[in-house]
Amino acid sequence: MCPQCLPADLPPASRADAPPWSLASAFLVWLTSVGLTLVVPNVVVIFYVLLVDQSLVGALRQGQLPPRVALIFIISAFVAHVLTLAISWRVVTGGGMRPFLATLGWGWVPQFRWAHAVGLACLMLVVGPLFEKVLPHGETELEKLLNISTSVRVGVALLAVLTAPLVEEIVYRGILYSALERAWGRVASVAVVALLFGAAHFHQYRESLAVIAAILLLSLVLTLLRAATRKLLPCVATHLIFNGIQAVVIIVHPAKAPDLTPTKEAMLAALHLLGLG
């Protein structure tokens, strides 16, 4: 799938199809979603340590992430997703003046069904290991997190399936892509959304160029799918299946020996500002 492959009979967004939100609003939603993902889990963990269990301060000072803190960190990510969804609803509906899903372009097209979503997700999952053979690959922050405990692995798997595909597709392929396409056209919009999605995941996977390449490929394919179908549901379905398969692997694949020292610079910096670091 490539920009040249986009159907010629689908014109750029017409005035009737154009999103009712501005490009500035779309970028604000994107920035807010990234900020919430970074800030909310750290803030929740910090206040948990301060108000509930200050005995954890010593471990955090040493850069360790005890299983209980890691699990709270993951649960807090669900909160960040819910807040992002609420902000997205406000922008898309204009405060309840418009239908949420219909305005986003929710729905299927006859040429794309669940079977296609399964095939596309499986194809991208096959490409990932190939990237690891030709590109540098080190243990990522996520991989370190998964080795902490079984409960953490289950929490990450649930996050990857229950909220991440829906929230990320609404922000990137729903709100952001629609506004960019109206302002800059399809080709530029596909490129920008794909890069922004990759940029938002860079810190989490910065130790592995192979994983970053796989994330960029996933984003590019999903954005091209949005451009080709003009619908959001095919993107959500493909993303859900992609994450779902990985979630199963996360749960059933045996973990390595626990490593309690994944880097958490933001958390440690905040502890320092509170006088605990």
N, C-alpha and C positions, 0 to 999 in steps of 0.2 A: 504494500500500500504506500503510495507516494503522492505529493501534491499534484503531479501530472495525471494521476489516476482518478482524481476527483471527478464525479459525473459532470459532464458539460451541460446537461439539461437542468442542473440545479443552480440558479442564479445566486449572486451574493444576497445577503439578507435585505429584503425589501423593507419599505417603511412599515408595512404591516407586521413583518417578522422581526423587526429591529427590537432589541430589548429596551424596556422602559427605564433602565438605570443607565447612568453615565459611565464613561470609561474611568473617571476619577473614583466613582463609587466602587467599581469593580476592583480596582487596584487597592482601595482601602479595605475591602473585604478580604482580599488575599493577604495583605500585610497583617491584618488583625488575626486571621487564621494562623499564620506563622507565629505571631507574637503570643497568642494564647497557648499554642502547643509548647512553646519554649518556657513561658512564664508560669502558667497555672500549676503544672506538676511540681515545679521547684518551690513555689510559694506554699502549696499545700504540705509538702514534705517538711519545709522549714517550720511551719507553724505546728505541725504534728510533733516535731522534735522539741520545740520550745514549750508546748502546752501539755503534752502527753508523756513523752519519754525522753528526758534530757540525757539519759545514759547512752543514747546513740550518738551524742556529739563527738565523743572520742573517736569512734569509727569513721565518722564523716571527716573529721580533721585529718585523718590519715588517708583520705581519698577512697575509703571503702564504701561499699553500698550493701548493707545488710539486707537479707531477704525481705524482712518486713518493710523496710523503706522502699525497696525496689517495687514491691507489690503496690504500696500506696502511690508511688510514682506512676505506675501503669493505670491504676484506677482513676487517678487525677486526669490522665489523658482523655478518658471518657468524658469527664466534665468539660474539658477544653473543646471536644468535638460537639457536645450539646450546645455550648455557648456559641460556637461557630455556626451551627445550624440555625440557632435563633437569630443571629445577626443576618445570616443569608436570607431567612424568611422575611425579615424586616425590609431588606433592600429589594428583594424580588417582588413582594406583594405590595410594597408601598405602605406598609403598616396595615395590611389586611384588605386593601382595595382591589387586589387582583388575585386570581388563583395561583397558588405556589407552583405546583407541578406543571400545569399547562403553560404557564409563562416561561418556565425553564425549557420547554420543548420535550417534556416527558412522553414516552411512547415508543412503540416498535415501528419498523418499516417491513414490508413484506419480504424484502431480500435478506433480512438478517433476523435469525432466530436464536434460541438458546444453544442449539447444536453448533452454530457458528461461533458463539461466544466461547463455548468449551474448546473448540478446535483452536481458536485464536489464542486463548490463554495457555493452552498446552504447548503451542508452538513457541510462545515467548519464554515459557519455563524451560524448554529444551535449549534455547539460545544462551541462557544464563551460564550454565556450566562450560559452554564453549568459550565465553568471554574469559572465564577463569583460567583457561588453558593458554590464552594469548596475551592477557593483560595482567598487570600486578594485582595481587589479591592478598590482603592481610586480614586478620581477625577484626571485625567491625565492633562498634559499641553495642549493636543489637545482639551479635553473637555472644559477647561477653555477658550481656544481661540475661540471655536465655540459659546460661550455665549456672545461674545463681540458685534456682530451685524449680521444682515442678510447678508450683503455684504461679510463679512468674511466667513460665512457658505457657501455661493455660491462659493467663491474663493477656499476654501478648497475642496469642492465637484468637481470643475472643475480640480483642480490639481490632485486629486485622480483618475480621469478618463482619462484626456487628455494626461498626460505625465508620471505619476508615474509607471503604469504597464509596459509600453514599456521600459522606461529607466532602471528601476530596473531589469527587466528580462534580458535585454541585458547585464548589468553589472554582475549580479549574476549567472543566469543560462546560459548565452551566453558565455561571456568572461572568467569569473572566473571558472565556473564549467568545461568548456572544457579543460582549462590548468591544473586544478587540477586532472582531470580524467586521463589525459595522464601521469602525474607525480606520482600520488599516488593511482590510481585505483578508482573504483566506490564508494565503501562503505565509504572510508575516504573522498572522494570528497563530497558526499551527506551530511555527518555529518558536514564538515567544512563550506560548503556554507550555510547550514541551520543556523549554529551558528553565522556566520558573519552577515547574514541578521538580525538575532535577535539582535546582538550586536549593529548594526547601528541604530536600533530603540529603544534601551534601554533608552536613556536619555529622549526621548519624552514620554515614557510610564512608567517611573520608579516608579510612585506611585501605579501601579497596577500590581501585579504578575499575575493576571488572564489575562490581556491584553497581557503581555509579553509571557505567555504560548500560547495564541492564535496566536500571531505573529510567534512564533517558529513552531507551527503546520502548519501554512500556508506555511512557508518557506520549511519545510520538505516535505510536499506534493508536492509543485511545483518542488522541486529539484528531488524528486523521479520520478515525471512525466517526467522531462527532461531526466533522466537516462533511463527510460523505453522506451520512444518513440524516443529518440535521436533527437528530434526536439524541436525548441524553440516556435513555434506558439501556441501549446497547453498550454504552461505555460503562455504566454501573454494573451490568451483568458480567461483562468481560473482566472488569476489575475485581468483582466479587469472586468469580471462579478462580482467577489468578491467585488472589490472597487466600481463598479457601483451601486450595491444594497445598499452598505453603504452610497454612495453619495446621493441617493434618500432619505434615512432615515435622513441624516444630514439636508437636505433642508426642508423636510416636518415635521419633529419632532419639536415640540415647544421647544424653548430655555429656559433655566433657567434665573433667574435674572442676568443681566450683571455683570461680575467680571473683572475689568480692571487690576488685579494684578497677571497675570501668571508670573512665574519666568522666567527672561531672563538674566541669569548671564553673558552670552557672550556679549550681547548688553551693559549691564551696565558697564562691565569691560572695554569695548572699549571706552565708553563715559568717563570713569574715566581717561583712558590713554590720551584722547584728552583734558583733563582739564575741562571737563564738568560734571564729576561725583562727 
